[in-house]
Amino acid sequence: MPNFCPNCGKKLPIPSPNFCPNCGLDLRKEKSYVLSTEESTKEREVQRAIHELGEKLEECVEKILAAKGYKTKRRVRRVGLSGAHHEIDVLAQKGKVIKVVECKNWRAPVGKKVVEDLYAKLKDLDLKCDGIVASFAGFTEDARNFAEYYGIELWEPDYLKEELFAVSVGRAKEVEFGETIKVENALPLKISFMKAAEIKLQNKDKIAVSGKLSYHPYYVVSYSYYARFKDPTKTVHKFKDEGKVFIDALDGEVLNPPPVKDIVGFARKLKSIISKQKREESKRNKKFIEEIELGLSMRSNYNVKAGENYVVRIFEPSISRRSVAKSATNYIIEKNTRKIEYTPKNQEDELFPETKTITYIPKVKDINIKSVVLVYVPKWEVNYEAFGRTYVREMLAFSGTILEDNIRYCPKHIGLFKKETIAVCEVCGQALCSVHVFQCPICGKWLCEDDGIFCEDCKRIYCKEHPLLKCEICGQPLCDDCKLTCPICGKTYGHKHARTCDNCGKTVCENCATTTGLIRRKTLCKECQKS
């Protein structure tokens, strides 16, 4: 016998009714109104996976990487160029690709300093690898900005859940090239793989591009709330609220920003400081909420075909509608809980009356769950593999909103002076701007400053495979275009060491010329000095 409506979660007044008296759902079409044994088992599996993420993050990250074909080690110690010892939480390798993962199992979102420390660690270790920070509590906006700018990959809570659920809980259907899968209640797929993966790098033909189109399920709970409450002075307070609660269908997490209560004075400032990290944590969720609201009325059923360079993956909901309604109700109660100030009647005539406070907590009966809608949000994850490095771009496939893109900006610039990348170094794989990556004049290969040889004279960079001449005066590299041969001593040298004889007009090296005079300076070559 059903006890609760599967749509609004409220208790049914009579056994086996045809319609829910609260939300109007036709219960005759529903096969079951209570959690079946299978549903209970699924939710227990989900809770176990979430507990693992919260308690054993390093193990979960290692499990995810191992499923992707990486060989992994945990708690690896290495000595950096500075002589300092560094510990790597998870070190993973597949072929030439190496990943260094920093795991932060914190309750609060990870800040910029953690990402900065990983960036500095990679520099000191001199590893040509991918840096990753994994956090099940999310990241602050500053951390995201720093990571995107300096090419550090962030594993957000939604990504960790998706990957772990696919590996452990088995809640994903995946199709590969040529296969088709049907999605229902999904936002339109407006951004193609080619559009999502588009880059303007000069040597993009040297970059291997692959991707994944994931359909992540969310519940949208529409509600209204109205209540009247009399404080001890019999004054009536009216409360009214309506809106939507957005819930992750994989683990039941509420995406809506944390409720901000009605508080005054110093307490408001204190609350603002304390809740700053919570607000920053919700900025990524805000983008998902905006995406869902934008396309909710356009959701439909359609077929998706996997492409040559990308797979399509759909996650099944792991949370029952009853659990969703309960989560939404709890959020609405928390959001609308109020502290009410009142002055006792026996204090009204006092010069300094005593003000008392009472907390009003909404009752479930005053909350009306209008509907619970399941919607799938498509998201692209594009991977760019370039000479042992991997870059990631995350993009919402309906609106084109970018969630992460660590191939876009050159990491060599600091602060607000951002410069977009133009090419990747074809030795180390770094994506750099026009100031820090150069094209070899001989073979056309793109090189960074560390992986090429500069001609001392023209400052052009050449591949180390092309041996340059050496200036016989200073010993620095010298290209064929810049070499000069002294007609007196026969040495090869660059233009900065050249001197022109004021008597015969010959160009000779600085060792074969002498300059005299303070006011009227005169340069003579050795031959003219003899004559």
C-alpha positions as CSV (number, residue, x, y, z in Angstrom):
1,M,0.0,0.0,0.0
2,P,1.5,3.3,-1.0
3,N,2.1,5.8,1.8
4,F,3.6,8.7,-0.1
5,C,3.1,10.4,-3.4
6,P,6.2,9.7,-5.7
7,N,5.9,13.2,-7.2
8,C,5.5,15.6,-4.2
9,G,6.6,13.2,-1.4
10,K,3.6,14.0,0.8
11,K,1.7,11.4,2.7
12,L,-1.4,10.1,1.0
13,P,-4.6,10.5,3.2
14,I,-6.2,7.2,2.1
15,P,-4.9,3.8,0.8
16,S,-4.5,3.5,-3.0
17,P,-6.1,6.8,-4.1
18,N,-6.4,7.5,-7.9
19,F,-5.0,11.0,-7.6
20,C,-2.7,12.8,-5.2
21,P,-4.7,15.5,-3.4
22,N,-1.7,17.7,-3.1
23,C,-0.1,17.8,-6.6
24,G,-2.8,16.1,-8.7
25,L,-0.5,13.2,-10.0
26,D,-2.5,10.4,-11.6
27,L,-1.4,7.5,-9.3
28,R,-3.2,5.0,-11.5
29,K,-0.3,5.3,-14.0
30,E,2.4,4.7,-11.4
31,K,3.6,1.2,-11.0
32,S,5.0,1.8,-7.5
33,Y,4.9,4.6,-5.0
34,V,7.4,3.4,-2.5
35,L,11.0,2.6,-2.8
36,S,11.4,-0.9,-4.2
37,T,14.1,-3.2,-3.1
38,E,16.0,-2.4,-6.3
39,E,15.7,1.4,-5.7
40,S,16.8,1.0,-2.1
41,T,19.8,-1.0,-3.2
42,K,20.7,1.7,-5.8
43,E,20.4,4.5,-3.2
44,R,22.6,2.6,-0.8
45,E,25.2,2.1,-3.5
46,V,25.1,5.8,-4.2
47,Q,25.5,6.7,-0.6
48,R,28.4,4.3,-0.3
49,A,30.1,5.9,-3.3
50,I,29.5,9.4,-2.0
51,H,30.9,8.3,1.4
52,E,34.0,7.0,-0.4
53,L,34.5,10.3,-2.2
54,G,34.2,12.1,1.1
55,E,36.4,9.8,3.2
56,K,38.8,8.2,0.7
57,L,39.3,10.8,-2.1
58,E,42.8,9.6,-3.0
59,E,41.6,6.0,-3.5
60,C,38.7,7.2,-5.6
61,V,40.9,9.3,-7.8
62,E,43.3,6.4,-8.2
63,K,40.3,4.2,-9.1
64,I,39.1,6.7,-11.7
65,L,42.5,7.0,-13.4
66,A,43.1,3.2,-13.3
67,A,39.7,2.8,-15.2
68,K,41.1,5.2,-17.8
69,G,44.1,3.0,-18.4
70,Y,46.7,4.8,-16.2
71,K,49.3,3.1,-14.1
72,T,49.1,4.8,-10.7
73,K,51.1,5.3,-7.5
74,R,50.1,7.1,-4.3
75,R,52.1,9.1,-1.9
76,V,55.2,9.4,-4.1
77,R,58.1,11.5,-2.8
78,R,60.4,13.4,-5.2
79,V,63.2,16.0,-4.8
80,G,62.9,19.2,-6.7
81,L,65.5,21.4,-8.4
82,S,65.6,23.5,-5.2
83,G,66.5,20.4,-3.1
84,A,63.1,20.5,-1.4
85,H,61.2,17.3,-0.9
86,H,57.7,17.1,-2.4
87,E,54.9,14.5,-1.9
88,I,52.6,13.7,-4.8
89,D,49.2,12.4,-3.7
90,V,48.6,10.4,-6.9
91,L,51.0,9.9,-9.8
92,A,49.6,8.4,-12.9
93,Q,51.1,7.6,-16.3
94,K,49.8,6.3,-19.6
95,G,52.4,6.2,-22.4
96,K,54.0,9.7,-22.5
97,V,51.2,11.3,-20.6
98,I,51.9,11.9,-16.9
99,K,49.4,13.3,-14.4
100,V,50.2,14.7,-10.9
101,V,47.1,14.9,-8.7
102,E,46.7,16.9,-5.5
103,C,43.7,15.6,-3.5
104,K,42.1,17.9,-1.0
105,N,39.5,16.2,1.1
106,W,38.2,19.3,2.8
107,R,34.7,20.4,3.9
108,A,35.2,23.9,2.5
109,P,35.9,24.8,-1.2
110,V,39.6,24.7,-2.1
111,G,41.2,28.2,-2.5
112,K,43.8,29.6,-4.9
113,K,46.8,28.8,-2.6
114,V,46.4,25.1,-3.1
115,V,46.5,25.5,-6.9
116,E,49.4,27.9,-6.7
117,D,51.3,25.4,-4.5
118,L,50.8,22.6,-7.1
119,Y,51.9,24.9,-9.9
120,A,55.1,25.8,-7.9
121,K,55.6,22.1,-7.1
122,L,55.5,21.1,-10.8
123,K,57.9,23.9,-11.6
124,D,60.4,22.7,-9.0
125,L,60.0,19.1,-10.0
126,D,60.6,20.1,-13.6
127,L,58.0,17.6,-14.7
128,K,56.5,17.8,-18.2
129,C,53.1,16.7,-17.0
130,D,49.5,17.6,-16.3
131,G,48.7,19.1,-12.9
132,I,45.3,18.2,-11.4
133,V,43.6,19.3,-8.1
134,A,40.7,17.1,-7.0
135,S,38.2,18.4,-4.4
136,F,34.9,17.0,-3.5
137,A,33.9,20.3,-1.9
138,G,34.6,22.3,-5.0
139,F,36.7,25.4,-5.6
140,T,36.6,29.1,-5.0
141,E,36.3,31.5,-8.0
142,D,39.9,32.7,-7.5
143,A,41.1,29.1,-7.6
144,R,39.2,28.4,-10.8
145,N,40.6,31.6,-12.5
146,F,44.2,30.7,-11.5
147,A,43.9,27.1,-12.6
148,E,42.4,28.1,-16.0
149,Y,45.1,30.7,-16.6
150,Y,48.0,28.4,-15.6
151,G,46.8,25.2,-17.2
152,I,45.9,23.3,-14.0
153,E,43.0,20.9,-14.3
154,L,40.3,21.0,-11.6
155,W,38.3,17.9,-10.8
156,E,35.0,19.3,-9.6
157,P,32.4,17.4,-7.5
158,D,30.1,16.8,-10.5
159,Y,33.0,15.3,-12.5
160,L,34.2,13.1,-9.6
161,K,30.7,11.8,-9.1
162,E,30.2,11.1,-12.8
163,E,33.5,9.2,-13.1
164,L,33.2,7.3,-9.9
165,F,29.6,6.4,-10.6
166,A,30.5,5.1,-14.0
167,V,33.3,3.0,-12.5
168,S,31.8,1.8,-9.2
169,V,28.0,2.2,-9.3
170,G,27.6,1.4,-12.9
171,R,25.0,4.1,-13.5
172,A,26.2,5.1,-17.0
173,K,25.3,3.9,-20.5
174,E,28.0,4.7,-23.1
175,V,28.2,4.3,-26.8
176,E,31.2,4.7,-29.2
177,F,31.8,5.6,-32.8
178,G,28.9,4.8,-35.0
179,E,26.5,3.8,-32.2
180,T,23.3,5.6,-31.4
181,I,21.6,6.2,-28.1
182,K,18.3,7.7,-27.2
183,V,18.0,10.5,-24.6
184,E,14.7,11.6,-23.1
185,N,13.8,14.9,-21.4
186,A,17.1,16.4,-22.5
187,L,18.0,20.0,-23.3
188,P,18.6,20.5,-27.0
189,L,22.1,19.7,-28.3
190,K,23.0,23.0,-30.0
191,I,26.8,22.8,-29.7
192,S,28.5,20.2,-32.0
193,F,31.7,18.5,-31.1
194,M,33.6,20.5,-33.8
195,K,32.3,23.8,-32.3
196,A,33.1,22.7,-28.7
197,A,36.6,21.5,-29.7
198,E,37.5,24.5,-31.9
199,I,40.9,26.1,-31.3
200,K,42.8,28.7,-33.2
201,L,46.3,27.4,-32.5
202,Q,48.8,27.6,-35.4
203,N,49.8,24.0,-35.1
204,K,46.5,22.5,-34.1
205,D,47.1,19.7,-36.6
206,K,49.8,18.4,-34.2
207,I,47.2,18.1,-31.3
208,A,45.1,14.9,-30.8
209,V,41.5,15.9,-29.9
210,S,39.1,13.5,-28.2
211,G,35.9,14.1,-26.2
212,K,33.0,12.9,-24.3
213,L,29.4,14.1,-24.4
214,S,27.8,13.4,-21.1
215,Y,24.1,13.7,-20.2
216,H,23.8,14.5,-16.5
217,P,20.4,14.1,-14.9
218,Y,18.9,16.8,-12.7
219,Y,15.5,17.2,-11.0
220,V,13.6,20.5,-11.1
221,V,11.2,20.8,-8.2
222,S,8.6,23.6,-8.5
223,Y,7.0,24.7,-5.3
224,S,4.9,27.3,-3.5
225,Y,4.8,28.1,0.2
226,Y,2.4,30.2,2.2
227,A,2.0,30.4,6.0
228,R,0.6,32.6,8.8
229,F,2.1,32.7,12.2
230,K,1.2,34.5,15.4
231,D,4.0,35.5,17.7
232,P,3.4,35.6,21.5
233,T,1.9,39.1,21.2
234,K,-0.7,37.8,18.7
235,T,0.8,39.8,15.9
236,V,0.2,37.9,12.6
237,H,3.3,37.3,10.3
238,K,2.7,36.2,6.8
239,F,5.2,34.2,4.8
240,K,5.2,33.5,1.1
241,D,7.7,32.0,-1.3
242,E,7.7,30.2,-4.6
243,G,10.3,29.0,-7.0
244,K,12.3,26.0,-8.1
245,V,14.8,23.7,-6.4
246,F,17.4,22.1,-8.6
247,I,18.7,18.8,-7.4
248,D,21.5,16.6,-8.8
249,A,19.8,13.2,-9.7
250,L,23.0,11.3,-9.0
251,D,23.4,12.0,-5.3
252,G,20.5,14.3,-4.3
253,E,22.7,17.4,-3.8
254,V,20.7,20.7,-4.0
255,L,22.3,23.1,-6.5
256,N,20.5,26.2,-5.3
257,P,22.7,28.8,-3.4
258,P,22.7,28.4,0.4
259,P,19.8,30.3,2.0
260,V,20.7,33.8,3.3
261,K,18.5,34.5,6.4
262,D,17.1,37.8,7.5
263,I,19.7,39.1,9.9
264,V,20.8,42.6,10.8
265,G,23.7,44.8,11.7
266,F,27.1,43.2,12.6
267,A,25.6,39.8,12.4
268,R,24.9,40.4,8.7
269,K,28.5,41.3,8.0
270,L,29.7,38.3,10.0
271,K,27.4,36.0,8.1
272,S,28.6,37.5,4.8
273,I,32.2,36.7,5.7
274,I,31.4,33.2,6.9
275,S,29.3,32.3,3.8
276,K,31.7,33.7,1.2
277,Q,33.2,30.3,0.4
278,K,29.7,28.8,0.2
279,R,28.7,31.5,-2.3
280,E,31.8,30.9,-4.4
281,E,31.2,27.1,-4.3
282,S,27.8,27.7,-5.8
283,K,29.0,29.8,-8.8
284,R,29.6,26.7,-10.9
285,N,26.2,25.3,-9.9
286,K,24.7,28.6,-10.8
287,K,25.8,28.1,-14.4
288,F,24.0,24.7,-14.4
289,I,20.9,26.3,-13.0
290,E,20.9,29.0,-15.7
291,E,21.4,26.3,-18.3
292,I,18.5,24.3,-17.1
293,E,16.2,27.3,-16.8
294,L,17.1,28.5,-20.2
295,G,16.3,25.2,-21.9
296,L,13.7,23.6,-19.6
297,S,10.7,24.4,-21.9
298,M,12.6,23.0,-24.9
299,R,13.6,19.6,-23.5
300,S,12.7,16.7,-25.8
301,N,13.5,13.2,-26.7
302,Y,16.1,12.5,-29.5
303,N,18.8,10.2,-30.7
304,V,22.5,10.9,-30.4
305,K,25.2,9.3,-32.4
306,A,28.7,9.0,-31.2
307,G,31.4,10.4,-33.4
308,E,34.8,9.3,-34.5
309,N,36.5,11.4,-31.8
310,Y,34.0,11.3,-29.0
311,V,31.8,8.9,-27.0
312,V,28.3,9.6,-25.7
313,R,27.5,8.8,-22.1
314,I,24.1,9.0,-20.2
315,F,23.8,8.8,-16.5
316,E,20.7,7.2,-15.0
317,P,19.1,8.9,-11.9
318,S,20.2,7.3,-8.7
319,I,17.8,9.1,-6.4
320,S,14.1,8.3,-6.2
321,R,11.5,11.0,-6.6
322,R,10.5,10.5,-3.0
323,S,14.0,11.3,-1.9
324,V,14.1,14.3,-4.2
325,A,10.9,15.7,-2.8
326,K,12.3,15.2,0.7
327,S,15.5,17.1,-0.2
328,A,13.6,19.9,-1.8
329,T,11.3,20.2,1.2
330,N,14.2,20.3,3.6
331,Y,15.8,23.1,1.5
332,I,12.5,25.1,1.4
333,I,12.2,24.8,5.2
334,E,15.8,25.9,5.7
335,K,15.3,28.8,3.3
336,N,12.2,30.1,4.9
337,T,13.1,29.6,8.6
338,R,12.9,33.0,10.2
339,K,13.9,34.7,13.4
340,I,11.0,37.0,14.5
341,E,11.6,39.8,16.9
342,Y,8.8,41.0,19.1
343,T,8.3,43.2,22.2
344,P,6.3,41.6,25.1
345,K,3.2,43.6,25.8
346,N,4.3,44.3,29.4
347,Q,7.4,46.0,28.0
348,E,5.7,48.2,25.4
349,D,5.5,51.3,27.6
350,E,9.0,51.0,28.9
351,L,11.7,53.5,27.8
352,F,14.1,50.6,26.9
353,P,11.8,47.7,26.2
354,E,13.2,44.2,26.0
355,T,13.2,42.7,22.6
356,K,12.8,38.9,22.3
357,T,13.3,36.6,19.4
358,I,11.4,33.5,18.3
359,T,12.4,31.2,15.5
360,Y,9.6,30.2,13.1
361,I,10.2,26.9,11.2
362,P,7.9,26.2,8.3
363,K,5.6,23.2,8.5
364,V,5.6,20.6,5.7
365,K,1.8,21.1,5.3
366,D,2.4,24.7,4.2
367,I,4.7,23.6,1.4
368,N,3.1,22.7,-2.0
369,I,5.3,20.7,-4.3
370,K,3.8,21.5,-7.7
371,S,5.9,19.2,-9.9
372,V,9.1,17.2,-10.1
373,V,10.6,17.2,-13.5
374,L,13.6,15.2,-14.6
375,V,15.9,16.9,-17.2
376,Y,19.2,15.8,-18.7
377,V,21.9,18.5,-19.3
378,P,24.4,17.7,-22.1
379,K,28.0,18.7,-21.4
380,W,31.1,18.4,-23.6
381,E,34.4,17.4,-22.1
382,V,37.1,17.9,-24.7
383,N,40.7,16.7,-24.2
384,Y,43.7,18.0,-26.2
385,E,46.8,15.9,-26.1
386,A,49.9,17.7,-27.1
387,F,53.4,16.1,-26.8
388,G,52.8,14.5,-23.4
389,R,50.5,17.2,-22.0
390,T,46.7,17.1,-21.8
391,Y,44.4,20.1,-21.8
392,V,40.7,20.1,-20.9
393,R,37.8,22.2,-22.0
394,E,34.3,21.8,-20.4
395,M,31.4,23.3,-22.2
396,L,27.6,23.1,-21.7
397,A,26.3,21.8,-25.0
398,F,23.0,23.8,-25.1
399,S,24.2,27.3,-24.5
400,G,27.9,27.0,-25.1
401,T,28.8,28.3,-21.6
402,I,32.4,27.4,-20.8
403,L,33.0,25.8,-17.4
404,E,36.7,25.2,-17.7
405,D,39.3,25.8,-20.4
406,N,43.0,25.5,-19.5
407,I,44.4,25.7,-23.1
408,R,43.2,29.2,-23.7
409,Y,45.7,31.4,-21.8
410,C,49.5,31.5,-21.7
411,P,50.8,30.6,-18.2
412,K,53.9,32.9,-18.6
413,H,52.0,36.1,-17.8
414,I,51.0,37.2,-14.3
415,G,47.8,38.9,-13.0
416,L,45.5,40.8,-15.3
417,F,47.8,40.9,-18.3
418,K,46.4,37.8,-20.0
419,K,47.5,36.7,-23.4
420,E,45.8,34.0,-25.5
421,T,47.8,31.1,-26.7
422,I,48.8,30.8,-30.4
423,A,50.6,27.4,-30.5
424,V,51.9,24.5,-28.4
425,C,55.6,23.8,-28.1
426,E,56.3,20.7,-30.2
427,V,58.8,19.4,-27.6
428,C,57.2,20.0,-24.2
429,G,53.6,20.5,-25.2
430,Q,53.1,23.9,-23.4
431,A,50.4,26.1,-24.9
432,L,51.9,29.6,-25.1
433,C,51.4,33.1,-26.5
434,S,53.2,34.9,-29.3
435,V,55.8,36.2,-26.8
436,H,56.8,32.8,-25.6
437,V,56.5,30.4,-28.5
438,F,58.4,30.6,-31.8
439,Q,58.6,28.9,-35.2
440,C,61.9,27.4,-36.3
441,P,63.0,29.2,-39.6
442,I,64.4,26.0,-41.0
443,C,61.7,23.3,-40.4
444,G,58.7,25.4,-39.1
445,K,58.5,23.5,-35.8
446,W,57.0,25.6,-32.9
447,L,59.3,25.8,-29.9
448,C,59.3,27.4,-26.5
449,E,62.3,29.3,-25.1
450,D,63.5,26.3,-23.1
451,D,63.3,23.8,-25.9
452,G,65.0,25.7,-28.7
453,I,68.3,27.6,-29.4
454,F,68.3,31.4,-29.9
455,C,70.6,33.0,-32.4
456,E,72.5,35.5,-30.4
457,D,72.3,38.0,-33.3
458,C,68.8,38.0,-34.7
459,K,67.1,36.4,-31.7
460,R,65.2,33.8,-33.8
461,I,64.8,30.4,-32.2
462,Y,65.9,27.2,-33.9
463,C,65.4,23.5,-33.1
464,K,68.2,21.9,-31.2
465,E,68.4,19.3,-34.0
466,H,69.7,22.0,-36.3
467,P,73.2,22.7,-35.0
468,L,74.1,26.4,-35.2
469,L,77.5,27.9,-35.6
470,K,79.2,29.5,-32.6
471,C,80.4,33.0,-32.5
472,E,84.2,32.7,-32.1
473,I,84.3,35.8,-30.1
474,C,81.6,35.2,-27.4
475,G,80.8,31.6,-28.0
476,Q,77.0,32.1,-28.4
477,P,74.9,30.4,-31.1
478,L,74.8,32.0,-34.5
479,C,72.6,31.2,-37.5
480,D,73.9,31.2,-41.1
481,D,72.0,34.4,-41.9
482,C,73.8,36.3,-39.2
483,K,77.3,35.0,-39.6
484,L,80.1,37.3,-40.7
485,T,83.7,36.3,-41.5
486,C,86.5,38.6,-40.6
487,P,88.7,39.3,-43.7
488,I,91.8,39.7,-41.5
489,C,91.7,36.9,-38.9
490,G,89.1,34.6,-40.6
491,K,87.0,34.2,-37.5
492,T,83.2,33.7,-37.7
493,Y,81.2,36.3,-35.6
494,G,77.9,38.1,-35.2
495,H,76.9,41.7,-36.1
496,K,77.3,42.9,-32.5
497,H,81.0,42.3,-32.7
498,A,81.4,43.9,-36.1
499,R,83.4,47.2,-36.6
500,T,83.7,49.3,-39.8
501,C,87.1,50.8,-40.6
502,D,86.8,54.6,-41.2
503,N,89.8,54.5,-43.5
504,C,89.2,51.6,-46.0
505,G,85.6,50.8,-45.2
506,K,86.1,47.1,-44.5
507,T,83.9,45.3,-41.9
508,V,86.1,43.4,-39.5
509,C,85.6,41.7,-36.1
510,E,86.1,43.8,-32.9
511,N,89.4,42.0,-32.2
512,C,90.9,43.3,-35.5
513,A,89.9,46.9,-35.0
514,T,90.9,49.8,-32.7
515,T,88.9,52.9,-31.9
516,T,90.7,56.0,-30.8
517,G,89.8,59.6,-29.8
518,L,87.4,61.0,-27.3
519,I,85.7,63.7,-29.3
520,R,86.3,62.7,-32.8
521,R,86.3,58.9,-32.5
522,K,88.0,56.9,-35.3
523,T,88.0,53.2,-36.0
524,L,90.8,51.6,-37.9
525,C,91.3,48.0,-38.9
526,K,94.7,46.3,-38.2
527,E,95.8,46.6,-41.8
528,C,95.2,50.4,-41.9
529,Q,96.9,50.8,-38.6
530,K,100.1,49.3,-40.1
531,S,100.0,51.6,-43.1
